[in-house]
Amino acid sequence: MSYQSFPEDLRDFFFFLVGIKGTGMAALAEILLARGARVEGCDVEERFYTDEILEDLRIKVFTGFDASLLPAGTNGVVFSSAYSPHTQEVLREARDRGLPLWEYTEALGALSEKTPAAGVAGVHGKTTTTGIAGSLVKALGLPYTVLAGSAVADFGNRSTLIQGEEGLIAETCEYRRHFLRFHPDVILLTSVEADHLDYFSGYDDILDAFVEYVRGLPPGGKLIYCASQDGAVETAERLRKERSDLEFIPYGFNAPGAYGIEAVRREEGEQFFRLPCWAGEFCLRIPGRHTVENAAGALALVAVMTEKTLGRPLGAQDWETLAGGIRAFRGSRRRSEILGEAGGILFMDDYAHHPSAIRTTLKGLKEFYPRRRLVVDFMSHTYSRTAGLFDEFSESFGDADLVILHKIYGSARENQGEGETVSGEKLYQAVRKLHPRVYYTGEPAEAEPLCREILKPGDLFLTMGAGNNWTLGRRLYEEGKLRENNL
């Protein structure tokens, strides 16, 4: 299957999306629809949060993947990376008809060819950074499209913000080097660390992938990178030696120049920071030192993109508007997401599934909510990641007051045998040696009686990880609200 660009004009082009309920696929459907295309698709029967979005867009979604579902008149097919043209009947039918096929990441890359584009990349932090960038784009009214890897409150709890076609800001993923299909003029790099160890052999391998991504910037392209993250700095330094034509823009706590963070202060539920590029103060209502860095990166990105597409630097009034955008940002789904408070207990959920992200998230929450006891329910994701970073995981929970652990949430892309060398029980034993209060249940649902026993008013209960333990927090929160309403 050879790569094809999108047609110049997407109006009335009939796309059929296979796996349309995925976060990225549903977002792509919305973008294609906004550009005048006709969109239908198919997926499993199970209902997801994206069903409501697709229904609101009046996109027809068929159940299953049978060849007969491919409509007559289809001009092209986009498919989720979870499916293969060699095994899915509907994709084989499309191939037999001679229709162009795009994998999701190829389709996103095809969109990036049409407009000035920025790719947000990194092992962690990219979803929040993209979400903040979208909040800033919204505040300034820029004619851009923004695509994040999760639902964002400021996007109407969708993954897309669509205000025009004159710029594209998109979260881009390193797994299987998918981001190499994107064609950015600007890259924002949050972090480079060993991860996805079912695909990458280790840190050097994943570093090479990020270097290759940045190397693909056009002449005069810009790399915005986090100056406090070693992997991002190493990536930038390697490219400096190769590409004197690129502009390197650092941001963060160790950064020289316009986007170096200074004068951070915190109050209950808010944190404030300053940057040399503006005399005023920014207020962020999301916890974590790392979130301040994400905000600084997003500000740098929007400033660079504005100058590129509008041909002018930001003025004083623009910076006032951007400060309002930072203050208005309410987070994204599963990224320090506040479910609500019930019975005096604050319930939150976070997607952090890498040791570095766990540590920074927990540290940020302790600083943000200093008077709350932090109870963390964590479910590790993939055997390969848990085994490869086992010691780092066991040392990640120092800022938690209580920790609950579960079995490892495996991945369909891993072999069952990989669970023979590492398990949730083994991680529990390792954490217990370092932490005074740790509990273990195999399934998250089995922890419900334990949580009812140990949780008390004033606690912050956080479900964390890329597994399915998020359902535990939601059930306990809904149970608590029901109890409150019945009093």
C-alpha positions in Angstrom: 0.0 0.0 0.0 1.6 3.2 -1.2 1.0 6.6 0.4 -1.4 9.0 -1.3 -2.1 12.7 -0.6 -5.6 13.9 0.0 -7.4 15.7 -2.9 -6.9 19.4 -3.0 -10.6 20.0 -2.5 -12.3 17.7 0.1 -15.8 19.0 -0.6 -18.2 16.1 -1.3 -15.3 13.5 -1.1 -16.9 10.4 0.5 -14.7 9.0 3.3 -15.5 5.8 5.1 -13.8 5.5 8.5 -13.1 2.0 9.9 -12.8 2.2 13.7 -14.5 5.5 13.7 -15.2 5.5 17.5 -11.6 5.9 18.5 -10.6 9.3 19.9 -8.4 10.2 17.0 -10.7 8.8 14.4 -13.8 10.6 15.7 -11.7 13.8 15.8 -10.6 13.2 12.2 -14.2 12.6 11.2 -15.2 16.0 12.6 -12.3 17.7 10.8 -13.1 16.1 7.4 -16.8 17.0 7.8 -15.9 20.6 8.6 -13.9 20.7 5.3 -16.9 19.6 3.3 -16.3 15.9 3.0 -19.1 13.3 3.4 -18.3 10.9 6.3 -19.6 7.6 7.4 -17.9 4.7 9.3 -18.1 1.5 11.2 -17.0 0.1 14.6 -17.8 -2.3 17.4 -21.2 -2.2 19.0 -19.8 -1.2 22.4 -20.7 2.4 23.3 -17.9 5.0 23.9 -17.9 8.7 24.8 -17.3 9.4 21.1 -20.7 8.0 20.2 -22.4 11.1 21.5 -20.0 13.3 19.4 -20.7 11.3 16.2 -24.4 11.4 16.8 -24.3 15.1 17.3 -22.4 15.4 14.0 -25.1 13.2 12.4 -22.4 10.8 11.1 -23.9 7.4 10.2 -22.0 4.6 12.1 -22.5 0.9 11.2 -21.9 -1.9 13.6 -19.3 -4.5 12.6 -16.7 -4.8 9.9 -18.4 -6.8 7.2 -17.5 -6.1 3.6 -21.2 -5.3 2.8 -21.0 -2.2 5.0 -18.8 -0.3 2.6 -21.2 2.0 0.9 -21.4 2.4 -2.9 -19.8 5.7 -4.0 -17.1 5.6 -1.3 -14.1 7.6 -2.6 -11.6 6.6 0.1 -11.2 4.8 3.4 -9.4 5.7 6.6 -8.7 3.0 9.1 -7.6 2.9 12.8 -4.1 1.6 13.5 -5.9 -1.2 15.4 -7.1 -2.8 12.2 -5.3 -4.3 9.2 -6.2 -4.3 5.5 -5.0 -7.9 5.4 -7.5 -9.2 7.9 -10.6 -6.9 8.1 -13.2 -7.8 5.6 -14.4 -4.2 5.0 -10.8 -3.1 4.3 -10.2 -6.0 2.0 -13.3 -5.0 0.1 -12.0 -1.4 -0.2 -8.7 -2.7 -1.5 -10.5 -4.9 -4.0 -12.5 -1.9 -5.3 -9.2 -0.1 -5.8 -10.1 2.6 -3.3 -7.3 4.7 -1.7 -6.6 3.6 1.9 -5.1 5.8 4.6 -4.1 4.6 8.1 -5.2 7.2 10.7 -1.7 8.6 11.1 -1.3 8.8 7.3 -4.6 10.7 7.0 -3.4 13.2 9.7 -0.2 13.6 7.8 -2.1 14.3 4.6 -4.0 17.1 6.4 -0.7 18.5 7.6 0.4 18.9 4.0 -2.4 21.4 3.2 -1.6 24.1 5.8 1.1 25.5 8.1 1.3 22.7 10.8 2.7 22.2 14.3 3.3 18.8 15.8 3.3 18.4 19.6 5.4 15.4 20.6 6.9 13.8 23.7 6.7 10.7 25.8 4.4 12.6 28.2 2.8 16.0 28.5 1.7 16.3 24.9 -2.0 16.0 25.4 -2.1 18.7 28.1 0.2 21.0 26.1 -1.9 20.6 23.0 -5.1 21.3 25.0 -3.6 24.5 26.5 -2.5 25.5 23.0 -6.0 25.0 21.8 -7.3 27.2 24.7 -5.0 29.9 23.6 -6.0 29.6 19.9 -9.6 29.8 21.0 -8.9 32.9 23.1 -7.2 34.7 20.2 -9.8 33.6 17.7 -7.1 32.2 15.4 -8.4 30.5 12.2 -6.7 27.1 13.2 -7.7 23.5 13.7 -6.4 21.9 16.9 -6.4 18.1 17.5 -5.6 16.7 21.0 -5.2 13.0 22.1 -8.1 13.3 24.5 -11.3 15.2 25.1 -10.6 18.8 26.3 -13.1 20.8 28.4 -12.4 24.0 26.4 -13.2 22.1 23.2 -16.7 21.3 24.4 -15.3 18.0 25.7 -14.2 16.9 22.3 -10.7 16.3 21.0 -10.9 19.0 18.3 -11.2 22.7 18.1 -12.1 23.9 14.6 -11.9 27.6 13.9 -10.5 27.6 10.4 -8.0 25.9 8.0 -5.1 28.5 8.1 -3.1 26.5 10.7 -3.1 23.0 12.2 -1.8 22.1 15.7 -1.9 18.3 16.4 -0.7 15.9 19.0 1.6 13.4 17.3 2.5 10.0 18.6 5.9 8.3 18.8 4.6 4.7 19.0 5.9 2.7 16.0 7.3 6.0 14.7 3.8 7.1 13.6 4.7 10.8 13.9 7.0 10.4 10.9 3.9 10.6 8.7 3.2 14.1 9.9 4.6 17.1 8.0 5.1 19.9 10.5 6.7 23.3 10.1 7.1 23.6 13.9 7.6 20.8 16.5 7.1 21.2 20.2 9.0 18.6 22.1 8.0 18.0 25.8 10.1 14.9 26.7 12.1 11.9 25.5 12.4 8.9 27.7 12.5 5.1 27.4 8.9 3.9 26.7 6.9 1.6 24.4 9.4 -1.1 25.1 7.3 -3.6 23.1 8.5 -1.7 20.1 11.6 0.4 21.0 14.6 -1.4 22.3 15.4 1.3 24.8 16.2 4.9 25.3 18.7 5.2 22.4 16.2 3.7 20.0 13.3 6.1 20.9 15.7 9.0 21.0 16.7 8.2 17.4 13.0 8.3 16.4 12.5 11.7 17.9 15.7 13.0 16.2 14.4 11.6 12.9 11.1 13.4 13.4 12.8 16.8 14.0 15.2 16.1 11.2 12.2 16.2 8.9 11.4 19.8 9.6 11.7 22.0 6.4 14.4 24.6 6.0 13.8 27.4 8.5 11.6 25.1 10.7 11.4 25.6 14.4 11.9 23.2 17.3 10.4 24.4 20.6 11.8 22.1 23.4 11.6 21.7 27.1 15.0 22.8 28.5 14.5 21.0 31.8 14.0 17.5 30.3 17.3 15.7 29.4 15.9 13.8 26.5 14.4 16.9 24.8 17.7 18.8 25.3 19.7 15.9 23.9 17.4 15.8 20.8 17.9 19.5 20.3 21.7 19.3 20.7 22.0 16.5 18.2 20.0 18.5 15.6 22.0 21.7 16.3 25.0 19.9 14.9 23.2 18.8 11.7 20.8 21.7 10.9 22.1 25.2 11.3 19.0 26.4 9.4 16.6 25.4 12.2 15.5 27.8 15.0 15.7 26.3 18.5 13.4 27.8 21.1 13.8 26.5 24.7 11.1 26.8 27.3 10.7 25.7 30.9 12.4 26.2 34.3 16.0 25.9 32.9 15.3 27.9 29.7 17.1 31.0 28.7 15.1 33.5 26.6 11.5 34.6 26.3 9.9 31.4 27.7 12.0 30.7 30.7 9.7 30.3 33.7 10.3 32.5 36.7 8.6 33.7 39.9 6.3 30.7 40.5 3.9 31.0 43.5 1.0 28.8 44.6 -2.3 29.3 46.4 -4.9 26.7 47.1 -6.2 25.6 43.7 -4.1 28.0 41.7 -0.5 28.6 40.6 1.0 31.7 39.2 4.1 32.2 37.0 5.9 34.8 34.9 7.8 34.7 31.6 10.3 37.3 30.3 8.2 37.8 27.1 5.4 39.6 29.0 5.3 41.9 32.1 2.1 40.3 33.5 1.4 37.2 35.5 -0.2 34.0 34.3 -2.7 32.0 36.5 -3.1 28.3 35.9 -5.9 26.3 37.7 -4.4 22.8 37.0 -1.9 21.3 39.4 1.7 20.5 38.9 5.1 22.1 38.2 5.1 20.1 34.9 1.8 21.7 33.9 3.4 25.2 34.3 6.1 24.0 31.9 3.4 22.7 29.5 1.7 26.1 29.6 5.0 27.9 28.8 5.5 25.5 25.9 2.0 26.1 24.6 2.5 29.9 24.9 5.7 29.6 22.9 4.0 27.5 20.2 1.0 29.8 19.7 3.4 32.8 19.6 5.5 31.1 16.9 2.5 29.9 14.9 0.8 33.3 15.1 3.8 35.1 13.7 4.1 32.4 10.9 0.5 32.5 9.8 -0.5 36.2 10.5 2.9 37.7 9.8 3.2 39.7 13.0 4.5 39.2 16.5 2.1 39.2 19.5 1.3 42.6 21.0 0.6 43.6 24.6 -3.2 43.1 24.1 -2.6 39.6 22.6 -0.6 38.6 25.7 -3.5 39.8 28.0 -5.8 37.6 25.9 -3.4 34.7 26.2 -3.3 35.1 30.0 -7.1 34.8 30.0 -6.7 31.6 27.9 -4.3 30.1 30.4 -6.7 31.0 33.3 -9.7 29.5 31.4 -8.0 26.2 30.7 -9.9 23.5 32.6 -7.9 20.4 31.7 -8.6 17.4 29.5 -10.1 14.0 30.0 -8.0 11.7 32.2 -5.3 14.4 32.7 -5.7 15.6 36.4 -9.4 15.4 35.6 -11.6 16.4 38.5 -14.6 14.1 38.7 -16.1 16.0 41.6 -16.4 16.1 45.4 -18.6 13.7 47.4 -18.7 13.2 51.1 -15.8 15.6 51.5 -13.6 13.4 49.3 -12.2 14.9 46.0 -12.2 12.4 43.2 -9.7 12.8 40.4 -8.5 10.7 37.4 -5.2 10.8 35.6 -3.7 8.9 32.6 -0.1 9.0 33.9 1.4 5.6 33.2 5.1 6.2 33.0 7.2 6.5 36.2 8.3 10.1 35.4 4.7 11.2 34.8 3.6 9.5 38.0 6.2 11.2 40.1 5.6 14.7 38.7 1.8 14.3 38.9 1.8 13.2 42.5 4.3 15.9 43.5 2.2 18.5 41.8 -1.0 17.3 43.5 0.6 17.4 47.0 1.7 21.0 46.3 -1.7 22.0 44.9 -3.7 20.3 47.7 -1.4 20.4 50.7 -4.1 19.8 53.3 -5.6 16.7 51.6 -4.5 13.1 52.2 -3.5 11.7 48.8 -4.8 8.1 48.2 -3.6 6.7 44.8 -5.1 3.8 43.0 -2.7 2.7 40.2 -2.9 0.1 37.5 0.2 -0.5 35.4 -0.2 -0.7 31.6 1.6 -3.3 29.5 4.0 -6.0 30.7 6.9 -4.7 28.6 6.7 -1.2 30.1 6.4 -2.6 33.7 9.3 -5.0 33.3 11.5 -2.5 31.5 11.0 0.2 34.1 10.2 -1.9 37.1 12.6 -0.2 39.6 11.4 3.2 38.4 7.8 2.3 39.0 8.5 0.9 42.5 10.0 4.3 43.4 7.3 6.5 41.9 4.8 6.7 44.8 6.7 8.6 47.5 4.3 11.6 47.5 1.2 9.3 48.0 -0.1 8.8 51.5 -1.8 5.5 50.6 -1.3 3.4 47.5 -3.6 0.7 46.0 -2.2 -1.5 43.2 -3.8 -4.1 40.8 -2.8 -6.6 38.2 -1.1 -5.4 35.1 -3.4 -4.2 32.4 -2.1 -6.0 29.3 -2.1 -4.9 25.7 -3.4 -6.8 22.7 -0.1 -6.0 21.0 1.8 -8.1 23.6 2.2 -11.9 24.0 0.6 -13.6 27.0 4.0 -15.0 27.9 5.3 -11.6 28.8 3.3 -11.7 32.0 5.4 -14.6 33.3 8.4 -12.3 34.3 6.5 -9.5 35.8 3.1 -9.1 37.5 1.0 -6.7 39.6 1.8 -8.7 42.7 5.6 -8.4 42.1 5.2 -4.6 41.7 3.2 -4.5 44.9 5.9 -6.4 46.8 8.5 -4.0 45.5 6.5 -0.9 46.4 5.7 -2.3 49.8 9.4 -2.3 50.7 9.6 1.5 50.1 6.1 2.7 51.1 4.4 2.3 54.6 0.8 1.9 53.4 0.3 -0.2 50.2 -2.7 -2.5 49.3 -3.3 -4.9 46.5 -6.3 -6.3 44.7 -6.2 -8.1 41.4 -9.2 -6.4 39.8 -10.0 -2.7 40.5 -13.6 -3.6 41.4 -12.3 -5.8 44.2 -10.9 -2.6 45.9 -14.3 -1.1 46.4 -14.9 -2.4 50.0 -11.3 -1.4 50.9 -11.8 2.1 49.6 -15.1 2.5 51.5 -13.2 1.5 54.6 -10.1 3.8 54.3 -11.4 6.9 52.5 -12.5 9.8 54.7 -13.5 13.4 54.3 -10.6 15.6 53.3 -9.0 12.9 51.1 -8.1 13.2 47.5 -8.7 9.9 45.8 -6.8 9.6 42.5 -7.2 6.8 40.0 -4.1 6.7 37.8 -2.8 4.8 34.8 -3.8 3.6 31.3 -5.7 0.6 32.5 -9.4 0.3 33.4 -9.2 1.3 37.1 -10.7 4.7 36.2 -14.1 3.0 36.6 -13.4 2.5 40.3 -13.1 6.2 41.0 -16.2 7.0 39.0 -18.3 4.4 40.8 -17.2 5.6 44.2 -17.8 9.2 43.3 -21.3 8.4 41.9 -22.1 6.3 45.0 -21.0 9.2 47.2 -23.1 11.8 45.3 -26.1 9.5 45.5 -25.6 9.1 49.2 -25.4 12.9 49.6 -28.6 13.5 47.6 -30.5 11.0 49.7 -29.6 12.6 53.0 
